Amino acid sequence: MLSAMSRHKDWAVLVCLVGNGQEINRGEAGIGAWFSALLAGFPDWEIYLPPRIDANAFVDGGTVSRVLDRPRVYVEEGLHLATGARSFRAESVSTFVNALIAKEETLAQRAFAEIGGRFPIVVTRDAERARAWLRTRMRGTQRAGVVATSKARRLRPYAMNVRAKIEPEEWFLNPREDIRSSSFLEEVATEFDIQGLELDWVCVAWDADLRMESGEWRPYRFRGTSWQRVWEPAEAEYCKNAYRVLLTRARLGMVLFVPEGDRADETRQPRFYDAVFQYLRGLGIPEMQ
């Protein structure tokens, strides 16, 4: 894009709207890719940035510093889009989710308190109660759906099989009486199906691919018959970003389903889930009564 636009004889402008923490697969580099390209071969461009660009946890700090040190770089307050439009009932939802993923507990608690009753968020250990919560809230043409990460391989005992591919146009558009519809609450969409889209009411199912261990997030992937720890930093970020995507798909409210696990199943040990549930409760999210 920069190369093509640089061939204009007069002038050109590129406006980039880049979300924070939306990289969920290999080859997705976010705003860091734009910075690297600018530094690599386009010294003549003027660059306008929002003041909190370095708050993006997925941009290399050294790259940001080198861009800011260039001539003709301008920081403009008005370029920061601070208000989320998806969750129109509560502007603090994206702030809450970002703080939740970043383990900024005080900020998350404060953001959740600001949400109040305008955007209900609850947590449960019971998958059927989560589905019932969604059914009781849909009104008129509102839609609901169950989402989980593409790595959530051990949600199958709860009738949530992420390996069963959905047909997105049917999942998003068909009426709730259709078994292929999101609102029928049988088929599960992953981060790849729902990124950039939204529903009114969402159940986010949390599996053991992202755990809370020693007070920190620990990502895992399921290989063969067991979970294996993810050590590659980029893959770890993709895992956290997948949950960030899922937690920001609801327009009106969401329920978080965290399984209780099963001591008789080595792939679903209660310790994989309990710390996540306690963390969410500690942020102020009420348990479904």
Summary of the structure (lengths in Angstrom):
residues: 289
radius of gyration: 20.5
end to end distance: 52.4
largest distance: 69.6
contacts: 835
relative contact order: 0.15
helix: 38%
strand: 17%
